[in-house]
Amino acid sequence: MEGAYKVIEVIGSSESSWEAAAQNAVSAASKTFQDLRIAEVKEMDMKIEGGTIVGYRTKLKLSFKIKE
């Protein structure tokens, strides 16, 4: 698997789960960046209001192959 790759950081959000937040981040990034290869979860957090979880965020490092 020779080549060069670029790494970016993105944050996805969801009202339902960290997994859905990660999927939202990948889906949004794939509209701008082609040939995404690897996603690495860096951080996960949640938003709390009135003692209830109301949102999830997942920070990812994504890599994509640089076209030659």
C-alpha positions in Angstrom: 0.0 0.0 0.0 2.4 2.6 -1.2 1.6 6.3 -1.5 1.1 9.4 0.6 -1.8 10.2 2.9 -3.2 13.4 4.4 -4.7 13.4 8.0 -7.5 15.7 9.1 -9.5 16.1 12.3 -13.3 16.3 12.2 -15.9 16.3 14.9 -19.3 14.7 14.4 -22.4 15.2 16.5 -25.6 13.2 17.2 -28.5 13.1 19.5 -28.5 9.3 19.7 -24.9 7.9 20.1 -21.1 8.3 19.7 -21.3 5.8 16.8 -23.9 7.9 15.0 -21.7 11.0 15.7 -18.7 9.3 14.1 -20.8 8.2 11.1 -22.1 11.8 10.7 -18.5 13.0 10.7 -17.4 10.5 8.1 -20.4 11.2 5.9 -19.8 14.9 5.9 -16.1 14.6 5.3 -16.7 12.2 2.4 -18.6 15.0 0.6 -15.4 17.1 0.5 -12.6 14.5 0.6 -12.3 11.5 -1.7 -10.8 8.1 -1.0 -11.1 8.2 2.9 -9.1 5.3 4.3 -8.8 5.2 8.1 -10.7 6.8 10.9 -9.2 6.9 14.4 -11.4 8.0 17.4 -9.5 10.6 19.4 -12.1 11.8 21.9 -15.8 11.3 22.8 -17.8 13.6 24.9 -21.5 14.3 25.6 -23.7 17.3 26.2 -25.8 17.3 29.4 -28.8 19.5 30.2 -30.8 19.2 33.4 -29.1 15.9 34.3 -30.0 14.3 30.9 -27.7 13.5 28.0 -28.9 15.5 25.0 -26.0 15.0 22.6 -22.9 13.1 21.7 -19.7 14.2 19.9 -17.0 12.1 18.5 -13.6 13.6 17.3 -11.9 11.6 14.6 -8.7 11.7 12.7 -9.4 10.7 9.1 -6.9 9.9 6.5 -7.2 9.9 2.7 -4.8 9.1 -0.1 -3.2 12.0 -1.9 -3.7 11.6 -5.6 -0.5 11.4 -7.6 
